Amino acid sequence: MDTTVLYWILVAVMVAGVIGSIFPGFPGTILVLAAIVIWGATQGFSDVYLPLGLTIVVLLLNLGIDFLASFWGAKQFGASKWGQVGALVGLLLGVLGFLPALTFGGPLLGIIVGPLVGAITGEFIYRRELELAERAKLSLRAGVGIVVGSLVGKLIQVLLALVAVAVFIFTTWDAAGIHLTLGYVGLVSALEMIFKNS
C-alpha cells in the first residue's frame, strides 16, 4: 500500500477516534493510539515517540475525566450520591436503549436523557423528606448538574484527542514524505479506495 494512502487512512481512523470519544462505550482515544502504533510499526517509531507518549497520557487522563467532570457537575449543582448513582444507572439504561421513551433516538439520545432521568430519579428518592415542589426542584437541578458535568468532560476529551491527532500530523507530515499536493492526492486516493471497497 502506498505510504500516502496509508497515512490518510490512519488519519481518518484518528478522526473517527476523536468522534468516538464523545460517546461512552465507543473507542475514542484507543483508535488514535492504534493508528499511531500502526504508523510506527510500518514506518518506524523514531518519528512517533512524542505523539505516542502524548496519546498514552491523553488515554490515561480520559479515564478520570468522566468521573471528575460528573463529580464536579454534581457538586456544583448540589447532587447527592443518590443522584450520581442514578445518573450512572440512567446512562447504562440509556445506552442500552431500555428507556421506554427512547424508541426513536436509541443509544445516542440515551447518553443524554438516561443520566438526566437517572439523576433526577435518584435525587427525588433521596430527598423524600422535603415537600414535593422543593424535592422536584432540587432533583431537576442535580440532574442538570450531572449532565452538564458529563458534557464538559466529553468536550475536554474531544479537545485532548484533537491535540493528540494534531501532534501526530505535525510530527509525521514531513517524515511521511507528504507535501501539500501529494497529501491532497493521497486523501483522494484513500477516499476512493474506501468507497470502492464498501
Secondary structure, DSSP 4 states (H G I P E B T S, - for coil): --HHHHHHHHHHHHHHHHHHTTSTTS-SHHHHHHHHHHHHHHH-GGGTHHHHHHHHHHHHHHHHHHHHHHHHHHHHTT--HHHHHHHHHHHHHHHHT--GGGTTTHHHHHHHHHHHHHHHHHHHHHTTTS-HHHHHHHHHHHHHHHHHHHHHHHHHHHHHHHHHHHHHHHHHTTTTT--HHHHHHHHHHHHHHHHHH-
